[in-house]
Amino acid sequence: MSKALFVLQGGGPTAVINATLAGLIAAAEPHYDRIVGLPHSFEGTPDQTVLDLSKPGTGPDLEALAGTPGALLGSSRKKADESDFSRILSQMRAAGAGALVGIGGNGTMTALALFADYCKARGMPVQVCGLPKTVDNDLPGFHVCPGYGSAARFVALAVRDFGYDFRAMATFDDVTILETMGRETGWLAAASCLLKRSDADPPHIVLVPERPVDEDHLLSEIRRQHSRRGHVFVVVNEMLRTTRGDLLGAAFQNGPTDSLGRHMYSLSLGTGNYLADRIWHRLGLQARCLRPGNLGRAMTACVAEPDRVLADRLGRYVIDALQETGTEGQIVTIDDTLAFGLRPLGHGTGTRGLPDGFIGDDFGTIAEAFSLYARPLIGDVAPLAAPLF
């Protein structure tokens, strides 16, 4: 009887999610007759054609795959239900598959846990295992999630490099705002400080969701810093809360919600544009907003080598784990030595915010402890010439 392994990718892609898939395929071939990809995760139709990733002549070039952005299998933000679980279980039965691996973030791990419970309730011995990925780095119980290192590298390079442009135009530009992704956590916004060498270097103010923002105080601080140096670089998370608990610039945040009920702030006018408008009207300072958005997770030129290696190792590890574990739903964890382990899938749900110790005591600052944590994750970066003035 043939032995097949099913695999899917869910949620927003990272720059290294396909490196995890490539590592999985490479390690799986000695153990499985077929490696079957589910197009667009749990989102499909009963007559959907699955992808045979191990068939000679049709499977991907693994070296090229590891460096390819996006999600090769297609992704989805659909909230999976029992009809999706029934369809996938039927497809697995038809293929003789006893294991499903899902590569994803919070939503995918929740769906995998529900699928594992669905199979167990029907007496079906299916192995279900989740592999973490997220640029937001917000899965609880992980030292780091694959995808974060590359997205953090993008943010750090964008702030450093645009900072040189901004400094050159200091007689014209007053305030620049860079808005990062991150939903309700500040891991990516904090990464803007990783290549900062002095107080004069950007960013000058970093705003993260873990610290409520008093708009009047923020504008006063921007005015003060502009008076001191003539230009101010502000980094903001896509979502910030006021001291009253409201969403900052709520009238601007008019984007849609996804099927999981989460606000798609990247599709709204955004926090950065709201603040640029306030700075112009209340301070009379010219302000521009930069919103790289999904570019931060799609730039292969910004892949961090430690991130790519971790993602590849993760895909390889799960194959060995599947040979040694039972049918309960599990998630692969990553500790502070970057070693892997296994926990029940329920440990992959929830949100991990930026710890207090990573946030500076002064307004709009990030603590050195964060740099000690995150700097190794973004890999080597070639130095630039020091500013002349």
C-alpha positions in Angstrom: 0.0 0.0 0.0 1.3 3.4 -0.9 2.3 5.9 1.9 1.5 9.6 1.2 2.2 12.8 3.1 -0.1 15.8 2.6 1.2 19.3 3.1 -0.4 22.8 2.9 0.7 26.4 3.4 -1.6 29.0 5.1 -1.8 32.7 6.0 0.4 35.4 4.7 3.6 34.0 3.0 7.0 34.8 4.3 10.3 35.1 2.3 11.3 31.6 3.5 8.1 29.6 3.7 9.1 27.8 0.6 12.5 27.0 2.1 10.5 25.0 4.8 8.6 23.3 2.0 11.8 22.4 0.2 13.4 21.0 3.3 10.3 18.9 4.0 10.2 17.5 0.4 13.9 16.7 0.5 13.7 14.8 3.8 10.4 13.1 3.0 11.3 11.3 -0.1 12.9 8.3 1.6 9.9 7.8 3.9 6.9 8.5 1.7 5.9 7.3 -1.8 4.0 10.5 -2.5 4.2 14.1 -1.2 0.8 15.7 -1.9 0.3 19.5 -1.9 -3.1 21.0 -1.1 -3.7 24.1 -3.3 -4.7 27.2 -1.2 -4.6 25.5 2.1 -8.0 24.5 3.6 -9.8 26.5 0.9 -10.8 24.2 -2.0 -13.6 22.3 -3.7 -14.6 18.6 -3.7 -13.3 18.1 -7.3 -10.0 20.0 -6.5 -6.9 18.5 -8.1 -4.1 18.0 -5.6 -0.5 18.6 -6.5 2.0 15.7 -6.6 5.2 17.2 -5.4 7.2 14.0 -5.7 6.3 12.8 -9.2 9.4 12.8 -11.5 9.4 15.7 -13.9 6.6 17.6 -12.2 8.1 18.2 -8.7 9.8 21.5 -8.0 13.5 22.2 -8.3 14.2 22.2 -4.5 17.2 24.6 -4.7 15.1 27.1 -6.7 12.1 26.5 -4.5 14.0 27.4 -1.3 14.8 30.9 -2.7 11.3 31.5 -4.2 9.0 34.1 -2.5 5.2 33.7 -2.0 3.7 30.3 -1.2 4.2 27.7 -3.9 1.1 25.7 -2.9 -1.0 28.8 -2.7 -2.3 30.2 0.6 -5.6 31.2 2.1 -7.1 33.2 5.0 -10.4 31.2 4.9 -11.8 30.1 8.3 -11.9 26.4 7.8 -15.0 24.5 8.8 -16.2 20.9 8.9 -17.0 20.8 5.2 -13.3 21.6 4.5 -12.1 19.0 7.0 -14.4 16.3 5.5 -13.1 17.1 2.0 -9.4 16.9 3.0 -9.9 13.7 5.0 -11.6 12.1 2.0 -8.7 13.2 -0.2 -6.2 11.8 2.3 -8.1 8.5 2.4 -8.1 8.2 -1.4 -4.4 8.8 -1.5 -3.5 6.5 1.3 -2.2 9.3 3.4 -1.9 9.2 7.2 -0.2 12.5 7.9 -0.9 16.2 7.2 1.7 18.9 7.7 0.6 22.6 7.7 3.0 25.5 7.5 1.5 28.7 8.8 0.8 31.1 11.6 -1.9 31.6 14.2 -4.9 30.9 12.0 -3.4 27.9 10.4 -2.4 26.4 13.7 -5.9 26.9 15.0 -7.4 25.1 11.9 -4.9 22.2 12.2 -5.9 21.7 15.8 -9.5 21.6 14.8 -8.8 19.2 12.0 -6.9 16.9 14.4 -9.9 16.9 16.7 -12.2 16.2 13.8 -10.2 13.2 12.7 -9.9 11.9 16.3 -13.7 12.2 16.8 -14.2 10.0 13.8 -11.7 7.3 14.8 -9.3 8.2 12.0 -5.6 7.7 12.9 -4.2 10.8 11.2 -1.0 12.5 12.2 -1.3 16.3 12.1 1.7 18.6 12.6 2.1 22.3 12.4 5.2 24.1 11.3 5.4 27.8 12.4 5.9 30.8 10.1 5.1 34.4 10.6 6.7 37.7 9.8 5.0 39.1 12.9 6.9 36.7 15.2 3.9 36.6 17.5 3.3 32.9 18.1 3.5 32.2 21.8 6.1 29.8 23.2 8.7 30.3 20.4 12.1 32.0 20.6 11.7 33.1 17.0 9.4 32.1 14.1 10.8 31.5 10.6 10.0 34.4 8.4 10.6 37.0 11.0 14.4 37.3 10.5 14.0 38.2 6.8 11.1 40.6 7.4 13.1 42.2 10.2 16.2 42.5 7.9 14.0 44.3 5.3 12.7 46.8 7.9 16.2 47.4 9.3 17.7 47.9 5.8 14.8 50.1 4.7 15.2 52.4 7.7 19.0 52.6 7.5 19.1 53.2 3.7 16.2 55.6 3.5 17.8 57.4 6.4 20.7 58.4 4.2 18.3 59.7 1.6 16.3 61.6 4.3 19.5 63.1 5.7 20.5 64.3 2.3 17.2 66.1 1.9 17.1 67.5 5.4 16.7 71.0 4.1 13.5 70.0 2.4 11.9 67.1 4.2 10.7 67.5 7.8 9.2 64.2 8.9 9.2 60.7 7.4 7.0 58.0 8.8 7.6 54.3 8.0 4.6 52.0 8.7 5.4 48.4 9.4 3.2 45.3 9.4 2.7 43.5 12.7 -1.0 43.6 13.6 -1.1 43.9 17.4 2.6 43.3 18.2 5.6 45.5 17.7 8.3 43.0 16.7 8.7 44.4 13.2 8.6 48.0 14.2 11.3 47.3 16.8 13.5 45.8 14.1 13.9 49.3 12.6 16.5 50.0 15.3 18.8 47.1 14.5 21.2 49.0 12.3 21.1 52.3 14.2 24.6 53.4 15.2 24.0 56.7 17.0 21.3 59.0 18.3 21.4 60.9 15.0 20.6 57.8 13.0 17.0 56.9 12.2 14.6 55.9 13.6 14.2 58.8 16.1 10.8 57.6 17.4 9.4 54.0 17.4 5.8 53.4 18.3 4.6 49.9 19.1 1.2 48.5 20.0 2.4 47.4 23.4 2.6 51.1 24.5 -0.5 53.3 24.2 0.1 56.6 22.4 -1.0 60.0 23.6 -1.4 61.9 20.4 -0.7 65.3 21.9 2.5 64.0 23.6 3.6 62.4 20.3 3.2 65.6 18.3 5.0 67.6 21.0 7.9 65.2 20.9 8.1 65.4 17.1 8.1 69.2 17.3 10.9 69.1 19.9 13.1 66.7 17.9 12.5 68.6 14.7 13.6 71.8 16.4 16.8 70.0 17.6 17.9 68.3 14.4 15.7 69.7 11.6 14.2 66.3 10.6 12.5 63.4 12.3 12.1 59.8 11.3 9.2 58.0 12.9 8.5 54.2 12.7 4.9 53.1 13.5 3.2 49.8 13.7 0.2 49.4 11.4 -2.0 49.3 14.6 -1.6 51.5 17.6 -3.9 52.2 20.6 -4.5 55.5 22.3 -4.3 56.0 26.1 -8.1 55.6 26.1 -7.8 52.2 24.4 -9.2 53.3 21.0 -7.5 52.6 17.7 -5.3 55.6 16.8 -6.8 57.3 13.8 -9.9 55.1 13.9 -11.6 57.1 11.2 -8.7 56.4 8.9 -8.7 52.6 9.7 -11.5 51.7 7.3 -10.1 48.6 5.8 -12.1 45.3 5.5 -11.8 42.2 7.8 -10.7 38.8 6.7 -12.7 35.5 7.2 -11.2 35.2 10.7 -12.6 38.6 11.7 -9.2 40.3 11.7 -8.9 43.9 10.5 -6.8 44.2 7.3 -5.0 47.4 8.2 -2.8 47.1 5.2 -5.8 47.8 3.0 -6.9 50.9 5.0 -5.5 54.4 4.7 -3.4 53.5 7.6 -1.9 54.8 10.9 1.1 56.3 9.1 -1.0 58.4 6.8 -3.2 59.5 9.7 -0.2 60.8 11.6 1.3 62.5 8.5 -2.0 64.4 8.2 -2.0 65.4 11.9 1.6 66.5 11.7 0.9 68.7 8.7 -2.3 70.3 10.1 -1.2 70.7 13.7 2.6 71.3 13.4 2.8 72.7 9.9 5.6 70.3 9.1 5.8 68.4 5.8 5.4 64.7 6.4 5.5 61.7 4.1 4.4 58.2 4.9 6.2 55.1 3.5 4.1 51.9 3.5 6.1 49.0 2.1 3.5 46.5 3.3 3.8 43.1 1.8 7.1 44.0 0.1 8.6 43.3 3.5 7.8 39.6 3.2 8.3 39.2 -0.6 11.8 40.6 -1.2 14.2 37.7 -2.0 17.1 40.2 -1.9 16.4 40.7 1.8 16.3 37.1 2.9 18.3 36.6 6.1 20.6 33.6 5.8 20.0 32.5 9.4 16.2 32.7 8.7 16.5 30.6 5.5 18.6 28.0 7.3 16.2 27.8 10.2 13.2 27.4 7.8 15.0 24.6 5.9 15.9 22.8 9.1 12.3 23.0 10.3 11.0 21.3 7.2 13.5 18.5 7.5 12.9 18.0 11.3 9.2 17.4 10.9 9.8 14.3 8.8 11.8 12.6 11.5 9.3 13.7 14.1 6.4 12.1 12.1 8.3 8.8 12.1 8.6 8.8 15.9 5.3 10.3 17.1 1.7 9.1 17.4 -1.5 10.6 15.8 -2.1 13.5 18.2 -2.0 17.0 16.7 1.4 18.6 17.4 3.3 21.8 16.6 7.1 22.0 16.2 8.5 24.5 18.7 11.8 26.5 18.6 13.7 27.3 21.8 16.4 29.9 22.5 19.1 27.6 21.2 17.2 27.2 18.0 16.5 23.5 18.8 13.2 22.0 17.8 10.7 20.2 20.0 7.0 19.1 20.0 4.0 20.4 21.8 0.2 19.9 21.4 -1.1 22.1 18.6 -3.0 24.3 21.2 0.3 25.8 22.1 0.5 27.5 18.7 -2.6 29.7 19.2 -2.8 33.1 20.8 -0.4 36.1 20.5 3.0 36.9 21.9 3.6 40.6 22.3 6.9 42.4 22.5 8.2 41.9 26.1 8.5 44.9 28.4 12.2 44.4 28.6 12.6 45.0 24.9 10.9 48.4 25.0 12.9 51.4 26.2 12.1 53.5 29.2 12.1 56.7 27.3 9.2 57.5 25.0 9.5 56.0 21.5 12.6 54.0 22.1 13.6 50.3 21.9 15.8 48.7 24.5 19.3 47.3 23.8 18.0 44.0 25.0 16.0 43.7 21.9 19.0 44.3 19.6 20.9 41.5 21.5 18.0 39.2 20.8 17.2 40.2 17.2 20.5 41.3 15.6 21.8 37.7 15.0 18.5 36.8 13.3 18.9 39.2 10.3 22.4 38.0 9.3 25.5 39.9 8.2 25.0 43.4 6.8 27.7 45.3 4.9 28.6 48.7 6.5 28.0 52.0 4.8 30.1 55.1 4.8 29.7 57.2 7.9 27.8 60.5 7.4 30.1 63.5 7.1 27.9 65.9 9.0 
